[in-house]
Amino acid sequence: MRSVSLLGILGTLLAASCSGDSRIDRDPESSLVDLVSGERAFEHVAALVNFGPRPAGSDALEASRTYIENELQKVGWVVQRQNFTHETNEGAVEFVNLRARVGNAGSDEPVIGLLATHYDSKLYKSFDFVGANDSGSSTALVIELARVLAKHPKAFQGIELVFFDGEEAFGPNITSTDGLFGSRHYARQWLLREKKERPNWGVLLNMVGDRNLKIRAGVQIPGDSLQDLAENKESSGYVIDINEVRTSLNEMSRQLLKAAADLGYKSEVGISGNYIIDDHIPLNVSAGIPTINLIDTDYGYWHTPGDTLDKVSAQSLEVSGRLTLRYLEKYLLR
């Protein structure tokens, strides 16, 4: 994740529909929000931190994968591994994205929306980086949300959970060739499908457990990422309508603020004035899937030895979880 100041403000917000698919069978008057448990999520953070540093290609990350798979399978999710190998600053590394669908939703069932996180931690050779908030908090919260969503599997079978490997760069910062390995690979798979077969939207979680929670959602698209569109056209024959993606993101931003207001979280939730380099960028730009990034970048322990379990709170995890579920239920799946 990297935050970069915008040179200008994006154009006038346009009304657009980012709603889900009418095939979703859900009672709009019911809600699962109150079932989200910050304590349960915190327990998952603790378990992940106990594995130690979890950089891509490590034994600790494999242990984390197994943990995620087991927790999801306990509550009825079917998990598939998406393996691929990519050259990095550390040589060839095998990465593994995890994809999960609930209940009887099979690979031939349409994916309406994505709920995603990365689950690797950044590699540091000079100190142990356990990444309690980055990425322990978001990984743990998606596991907890999976438990809640499984209460009504038919209603949420159109959602695919994605745990991205290799979000973190092996060098100091994410670049065009370093970092976002998992999301770039995943997005390219969707680009090979026609637009009507791709998900309608995505929600990416990252760093959502800070005790002093201040989510500032990332929705802006950096201009230099638009060069990817030309590459996409050459490789797949499909063209992404970036203006359509931006319009959808603007509407998703408004809906997120409404969800926050519904729950009394106005002070904890806002929209970032900066663009943020994270796994939502390939989904937006490479696959044309409008994806919003729920993230708290105001975290003083980011990429330091201090990103430890004591910096994460169950209360913040519960706020982030309730917000995400309200957003899904009332606005994205309506």
C-alpha positions as CSV (number, residue, x, y, z in Angstrom):
1,M,0.0,0.0,0.0
2,R,1.3,3.5,-0.9
3,S,-0.5,6.8,-0.7
4,V,0.2,9.5,-3.3
5,S,-1.2,13.1,-3.4
6,L,-3.5,13.9,-6.3
7,L,-2.6,16.8,-8.6
8,G,-6.2,17.6,-9.1
9,I,-9.7,16.7,-8.1
10,L,-11.5,14.2,-10.3
11,G,-14.5,15.4,-12.3
12,T,-18.1,16.0,-11.2
13,L,-19.7,13.1,-9.5
14,L,-22.1,11.3,-11.8
15,A,-25.0,9.1,-10.7
16,A,-24.6,5.5,-11.5
17,S,-25.8,2.1,-10.4
18,C,-23.4,-0.2,-8.8
19,S,-26.1,-2.5,-7.5
20,G,-25.8,-6.2,-7.4
21,D,-27.7,-8.8,-9.3
22,S,-31.4,-9.3,-9.0
23,R,-30.8,-13.0,-8.5
24,I,-29.7,-12.4,-5.0
25,D,-32.4,-13.8,-2.7
26,R,-32.3,-11.6,0.4
27,D,-34.8,-10.1,2.7
28,P,-34.0,-6.3,2.6
29,E,-35.5,-5.8,6.0
30,S,-33.2,-8.2,7.8
31,S,-29.6,-7.7,8.7
32,L,-26.7,-9.7,9.9
33,V,-24.7,-6.6,11.1
34,D,-25.2,-7.4,14.8
35,L,-23.6,-10.8,14.4
36,V,-20.2,-9.4,13.5
37,S,-17.8,-10.1,16.4
38,G,-14.7,-8.0,16.9
39,E,-13.5,-10.4,19.6
40,R,-13.6,-13.3,17.1
41,A,-11.8,-11.3,14.5
42,F,-9.2,-10.3,17.1
43,E,-8.6,-14.0,17.9
44,H,-7.9,-14.6,14.2
45,V,-5.4,-11.7,14.2
46,A,-3.6,-13.2,17.2
47,A,-3.4,-16.6,15.5
48,L,-1.9,-15.1,12.3
49,V,0.6,-13.0,14.3
50,N,1.7,-16.2,16.1
51,F,2.9,-17.6,12.8
52,G,5.5,-14.8,12.8
53,P,6.5,-12.9,9.6
54,R,4.5,-14.1,6.6
55,P,6.2,-12.8,3.5
56,A,5.3,-14.5,0.1
57,G,7.0,-17.8,-0.3
58,S,7.5,-18.4,3.4
59,D,6.6,-21.4,5.5
60,A,4.7,-19.1,7.8
61,L,2.5,-17.9,4.9
62,E,1.7,-21.5,4.0
63,A,0.7,-22.0,7.6
64,S,-1.5,-18.9,7.3
65,R,-3.1,-20.3,4.2
66,T,-3.9,-23.6,5.9
67,Y,-5.4,-21.7,8.8
68,I,-7.6,-19.5,6.5
69,E,-8.7,-22.6,4.5
70,N,-9.6,-24.5,7.7
71,E,-11.6,-21.6,9.2
72,L,-13.6,-21.0,6.0
73,Q,-14.3,-24.6,5.5
74,K,-15.7,-24.9,9.0
75,V,-18.5,-22.5,8.2
76,G,-19.3,-23.8,4.7
77,W,-17.0,-22.0,2.3
78,V,-15.4,-24.0,-0.6
79,V,-11.8,-22.7,-1.0
80,Q,-9.6,-23.0,-4.2
81,R,-5.9,-22.2,-4.5
82,Q,-4.8,-20.1,-7.4
83,N,-1.1,-20.8,-7.8
84,F,1.3,-19.0,-10.1
85,T,5.0,-18.3,-10.2
86,H,6.5,-14.8,-10.8
87,E,10.1,-13.4,-10.9
88,T,10.8,-11.0,-8.1
89,N,13.8,-9.2,-6.6
90,E,14.3,-12.4,-4.5
91,G,14.1,-14.7,-7.6
92,A,11.2,-16.8,-8.7
93,V,8.5,-17.0,-6.1
94,E,5.4,-19.2,-6.0
95,F,2.3,-17.2,-5.0
96,V,-1.0,-18.5,-4.0
97,N,-4.3,-16.6,-4.0
98,L,-7.2,-18.1,-2.1
99,R,-10.7,-17.9,-3.7
100,A,-13.8,-19.0,-1.8
101,R,-17.5,-19.4,-2.5
102,V,-20.1,-20.2,0.1
103,G,-22.6,-23.1,0.1
104,N,-23.4,-24.8,-3.2
105,A,-22.0,-21.9,-5.4
106,G,-19.7,-23.6,-7.9
107,S,-17.1,-22.4,-10.3
108,D,-19.8,-22.2,-13.0
109,E,-22.0,-19.9,-10.9
110,P,-21.7,-16.1,-11.6
111,V,-19.6,-14.0,-9.3
112,I,-21.6,-10.8,-8.5
113,G,-19.1,-9.1,-6.2
114,L,-15.7,-9.5,-4.5
115,L,-14.7,-9.2,-0.8
116,A,-10.9,-9.1,-0.7
117,T,-7.8,-8.7,1.3
118,H,-4.1,-9.5,1.1
119,Y,-2.7,-11.9,3.6
120,D,1.1,-11.7,3.2
121,S,3.3,-9.5,5.3
122,K,6.2,-7.4,4.0
123,L,9.7,-9.0,3.9
124,Y,12.3,-7.3,6.2
125,K,15.6,-8.9,6.8
126,S,16.7,-6.6,9.5
127,F,13.8,-7.2,11.9
128,D,10.8,-9.4,12.4
129,F,7.7,-7.8,10.9
130,V,4.6,-9.6,12.1
131,G,2.1,-7.3,10.4
132,A,-0.7,-7.4,13.0
133,N,-2.6,-4.6,11.3
134,D,-1.0,-5.0,7.8
135,S,-2.3,-7.5,6.9
136,G,-3.4,-9.4,10.0
137,S,-6.5,-7.2,10.7
138,S,-8.1,-7.4,7.2
139,T,-7.4,-11.1,6.8
140,A,-8.9,-11.8,10.2
141,L,-11.9,-9.6,9.5
142,V,-12.7,-11.3,6.1
143,I,-12.6,-14.7,8.0
144,E,-15.1,-13.3,10.5
145,L,-17.3,-11.9,7.8
146,A,-17.2,-15.2,6.1
147,R,-18.7,-16.8,9.3
148,V,-21.5,-14.3,9.3
149,L,-22.3,-14.4,5.6
150,A,-22.5,-18.2,5.8
151,K,-25.6,-17.8,8.0
152,H,-27.5,-17.1,4.8
153,P,-25.5,-18.9,2.1
154,K,-28.2,-18.5,-0.6
155,A,-28.3,-14.8,-0.2
156,F,-24.5,-14.4,-0.5
157,Q,-23.5,-17.1,-2.9
158,G,-22.8,-14.5,-5.5
159,I,-19.9,-13.1,-3.4
160,E,-16.3,-14.4,-3.9
161,L,-13.8,-14.0,-1.1
162,V,-10.3,-13.4,-2.3
163,F,-7.1,-13.5,-0.2
164,F,-4.3,-12.0,-2.3
165,D,-0.7,-13.2,-2.0
166,G,2.2,-10.9,-2.8
167,E,0.6,-7.5,-2.2
168,E,3.8,-6.4,-0.5
169,A,6.8,-5.4,-2.7
170,F,10.1,-7.1,-2.1
171,G,11.8,-3.8,-2.6
172,P,11.1,-0.6,-0.6
173,N,7.9,0.4,-2.5
174,I,5.3,-1.0,-4.8
175,T,6.3,-0.3,-8.5
176,S,5.1,-1.4,-11.9
177,T,7.1,-4.6,-11.5
178,D,7.2,-5.2,-7.8
179,G,4.2,-5.8,-5.5
180,L,0.5,-6.4,-6.1
181,F,1.5,-9.8,-7.6
182,G,-1.6,-11.6,-6.6
183,S,-4.2,-9.0,-7.5
184,R,-2.5,-8.4,-10.9
185,H,-2.7,-12.1,-11.7
186,Y,-6.2,-12.4,-10.5
187,A,-7.4,-9.3,-12.5
188,R,-5.8,-10.7,-15.7
189,Q,-7.9,-13.8,-15.3
190,W,-11.1,-11.7,-15.3
191,L,-9.9,-9.6,-18.2
192,L,-10.0,-12.7,-20.3
193,R,-13.8,-12.9,-19.7
194,E,-16.4,-10.7,-21.3
195,K,-17.6,-7.7,-19.3
196,K,-21.0,-9.3,-18.6
197,E,-19.3,-12.3,-17.0
198,R,-17.1,-10.2,-14.6
199,P,-18.1,-9.1,-11.0
200,N,-20.1,-5.9,-10.7
201,W,-18.1,-4.6,-7.8
202,G,-15.4,-5.2,-5.3
203,V,-14.6,-4.2,-1.7
204,L,-11.0,-4.5,-0.6
205,L,-10.0,-4.4,3.1
206,N,-6.6,-3.4,4.4
207,M,-5.4,-2.1,7.8
208,V,-8.8,-2.0,9.4
209,G,-7.9,-2.7,13.0
210,D,-6.0,0.3,14.3
211,R,-7.1,1.3,17.8
212,N,-7.5,4.9,16.5
213,L,-9.6,3.9,13.5
214,K,-9.9,6.4,10.7
215,I,-11.0,4.7,7.5
216,R,-10.4,6.9,4.4
217,A,-11.6,4.8,1.5
218,G,-9.4,4.8,-1.6
219,V,-11.4,5.3,-4.8
220,Q,-9.1,7.4,-7.0
221,I,-7.3,5.9,-9.9
222,P,-3.7,7.2,-10.6
223,G,-3.3,8.5,-14.1
224,D,-0.1,6.5,-14.7
225,S,-2.0,3.3,-14.2
226,L,-4.0,4.0,-17.3
227,Q,-1.1,2.8,-19.5
228,D,-2.2,-0.7,-18.4
229,L,-5.3,-0.3,-20.5
230,A,-3.3,-0.4,-23.7
231,E,-1.5,-3.5,-22.5
232,N,-4.8,-5.1,-21.7
233,K,-6.1,-4.5,-25.2
234,E,-3.1,-6.1,-26.7
235,S,-3.2,-9.2,-24.5
236,S,-6.9,-9.8,-24.4
237,G,-8.7,-7.9,-27.1
238,Y,-11.0,-6.3,-24.4
239,V,-11.0,-2.6,-23.6
240,I,-11.8,-1.2,-20.2
241,D,-14.1,1.8,-20.0
242,I,-12.2,3.7,-17.3
243,N,-14.7,6.5,-17.2
244,E,-17.4,4.0,-16.4
245,V,-15.3,2.6,-13.7
246,R,-14.7,6.0,-12.2
247,T,-18.5,6.8,-12.3
248,S,-19.2,3.6,-10.5
249,L,-16.6,4.3,-7.9
250,N,-18.1,7.7,-7.2
251,E,-21.5,6.2,-6.6
252,M,-19.9,3.5,-4.4
253,S,-18.2,6.3,-2.4
254,R,-21.6,7.9,-1.7
255,Q,-23.1,4.6,-0.7
256,L,-20.2,3.9,1.7
257,L,-20.8,7.2,3.5
258,K,-24.5,6.4,3.7
259,A,-23.7,3.0,5.3
260,A,-21.4,4.8,7.8
261,A,-24.2,7.3,8.6
262,D,-26.6,4.4,9.1
263,L,-24.4,3.0,11.8
264,G,-23.3,6.2,13.4
265,Y,-19.8,5.9,12.1
266,K,-19.4,9.3,10.4
267,S,-16.4,10.2,12.4
268,E,-14.6,7.0,11.6
269,V,-15.3,6.8,7.9
270,G,-14.5,9.2,5.0
271,I,-13.2,9.2,1.4
272,S,-9.5,9.8,0.8
273,G,-8.4,12.8,-1.2
274,N,-5.3,10.9,-2.3
275,Y,-5.0,7.9,-4.5
276,I,-3.7,4.8,-2.8
277,I,-1.7,2.0,-4.4
278,D,-3.2,-1.2,-3.2
279,D,-4.8,-4.4,-4.6
280,H,-7.9,-2.5,-5.8
281,I,-5.9,-0.7,-8.6
282,P,-5.4,-3.8,-10.8
283,L,-9.1,-4.8,-10.3
284,N,-10.2,-1.3,-11.4
285,V,-7.8,-0.7,-14.2
286,S,-6.8,-4.2,-15.5
287,A,-10.2,-5.9,-15.1
288,G,-12.7,-3.0,-15.1
289,I,-14.2,-4.2,-11.8
290,P,-15.1,-1.1,-9.7
291,T,-13.4,-1.8,-6.4
292,I,-13.3,0.4,-3.3
293,N,-10.4,0.2,-0.8
294,L,-11.4,0.4,2.9
295,I,-8.2,1.3,4.6
296,D,-6.8,3.4,7.5
297,T,-3.5,4.8,6.2
298,D,-3.0,7.0,9.2
299,Y,-1.1,4.3,11.1
300,G,2.2,5.3,12.6
301,Y,3.4,1.7,12.9
302,W,3.0,0.9,9.2
303,H,6.0,-1.2,8.0
304,T,7.8,-0.9,11.3
305,P,8.6,-3.5,14.1
306,G,5.8,-1.8,16.1
307,D,3.0,-3.3,14.0
308,T,2.2,-5.7,16.7
309,L,-1.0,-7.2,18.3
310,D,-1.3,-4.5,20.9
311,K,-1.9,-1.9,18.2
312,V,-5.1,-3.7,17.1
313,S,-8.4,-3.5,18.9
314,A,-11.5,-5.7,18.8
315,Q,-13.6,-2.6,18.8
316,S,-12.0,-1.3,15.6
317,L,-12.4,-4.6,13.9
318,E,-16.0,-4.7,14.9
319,V,-16.6,-1.2,13.5
320,S,-14.9,-2.1,10.2
321,G,-16.8,-5.4,10.0
322,R,-20.2,-3.9,10.7
323,L,-19.5,-1.1,8.2
324,T,-18.5,-3.6,5.5
325,L,-21.5,-5.9,6.1
326,R,-24.0,-2.9,6.1
327,Y,-22.4,-1.7,2.9
328,L,-22.8,-5.1,1.2
329,E,-26.3,-5.8,2.5
330,K,-28.0,-2.5,1.9
331,Y,-26.2,-0.9,-1.0
332,L,-24.2,-3.3,-3.1
333,L,-26.5,-6.3,-3.0
334,R,-29.8,-4.4,-3.2
